[in-house]
Amino acid sequence: MLWHLRYLPGGDYAWIYIPATLAFTLIAGWLYNRTGGSLLLALLLHVTDGLIRPQGLGFVDGAAARMMWLPVVVYGAVATGLLMISWRWWTGREASSTAHQPVVLAPITSN
């Protein structure tokens, strides 16, 4: 996230992309952690981020400029969905597989 902030003063990065970058960071972190630390999948996600642009969807000139909000909405919706679905995991309150199993005591036998 901090890496992209250096582009703001020079105008190489639009201010509207800050929320999208934050949401994308949450998505990539979720993917990395939920796949057992697979760096390959997180890198593939980052690479594919640059493949879908408004110009590639047929928008040109002014229409492409108006579509700058698209990644903000898409990444924001996906990150919000992941936060809602995985809330227990994000907060560290995920139930373990043995948390609700009954305890069975063995009878005491005398020798």
C-alpha positions in Angstrom: 0.0 0.0 0.0 2.7 2.5 1.0 4.6 1.7 -2.2 1.9 3.3 -4.3 1.7 6.5 -2.3 5.0 7.8 -3.8 3.2 8.2 -7.2 0.6 10.7 -5.8 2.7 13.9 -5.7 3.8 13.5 -9.4 0.3 12.9 -10.7 1.1 9.4 -11.9 -1.5 7.9 -9.6 -5.1 9.3 -9.2 -6.3 10.0 -5.7 -9.4 7.9 -6.4 -7.2 4.8 -6.5 -6.2 5.0 -2.8 -9.4 3.2 -1.6 -9.0 0.6 -4.4 -5.4 0.0 -3.4 -6.4 -0.5 0.2 -9.1 -2.9 -0.8 -6.8 -4.8 -3.2 -4.3 -5.1 -0.3 -7.0 -6.7 1.9 -7.9 -9.1 -1.0 -4.3 -10.1 -1.7 -3.6 -10.6 2.0 -6.7 -12.7 2.4 -5.7 -14.8 -0.6 -2.1 -15.2 0.6 -3.2 -16.3 4.1 -6.1 -18.5 3.1 -4.0 -20.5 0.6 -1.4 -21.4 3.2 1.0 -18.6 2.2 1.0 -19.2 -1.5 3.0 -16.3 -2.9 2.4 -17.6 -6.4 -1.3 -17.0 -6.2 -0.9 -13.6 -4.6 1.5 -12.6 -7.4 -0.9 -13.9 -10.1 -3.7 -11.8 -8.6 -1.5 -8.8 -8.7 -0.4 -9.4 -12.3 -4.0 -9.9 -13.5 -5.0 -6.6 -11.9 -3.2 -4.8 -14.7 -4.9 -6.8 -17.4 -8.4 -5.4 -17.1 -8.6 -1.7 -17.9 -11.5 0.5 -19.3 -9.7 0.8 -22.6 -9.7 -3.0 -22.9 -13.5 -3.0 -22.3 -14.1 -0.7 -25.3 -14.1 2.7 -23.4 -12.0 5.4 -25.0 -11.1 9.0 -24.2 -13.6 10.7 -21.9 -15.6 7.4 -21.3 -12.4 5.7 -20.1 -11.6 8.6 -17.8 -15.2 8.4 -16.3 -14.6 4.7 -15.6 -11.8 5.4 -13.1 -14.3 4.6 -10.4 -14.7 1.0 -11.6 -11.7 -0.6 -9.7 -12.7 1.3 -6.6 -16.2 -0.2 -6.6 -15.2 -3.7 -7.6 -12.3 -4.0 -5.2 -14.3 -2.3 -2.5 -17.2 -4.7 -2.9 -15.0 -7.8 -3.0 -13.0 -6.7 0.1 -16.2 -5.9 2.0 -17.6 -9.3 1.0 -14.4 -11.0 2.3 -14.5 -9.0 5.5 -18.1 -10.0 6.1 -17.7 -13.7 5.2 -14.4 -14.2 7.0 -15.0 -11.9 10.0 -14.1 -14.5 12.6 -10.9 -15.3 10.7 -9.9 -11.6 10.4 -10.5 -11.0 14.1 -8.7 -14.2 15.2 -11.9 -15.7 16.7 -12.1 -18.6 14.2 -13.5 -21.6 16.0 -11.1 -24.5 16.1 -12.2 -28.0 15.1 -12.0 -29.2 18.7 -13.8 -26.3 20.4 -17.3 -27.8 20.6 -16.5 -31.5 20.9 -17.8 -33.1 24.1 -15.3 -34.4 26.6 -15.7 -38.1 27.3 -14.1 -39.3 30.5 -12.9 -42.8 30.8 -14.2 -44.7 33.8 -11.8 -45.2 36.7 -10.8 -48.8 37.1 -9.1 -50.3 40.1 -6.4 -52.9 39.7 
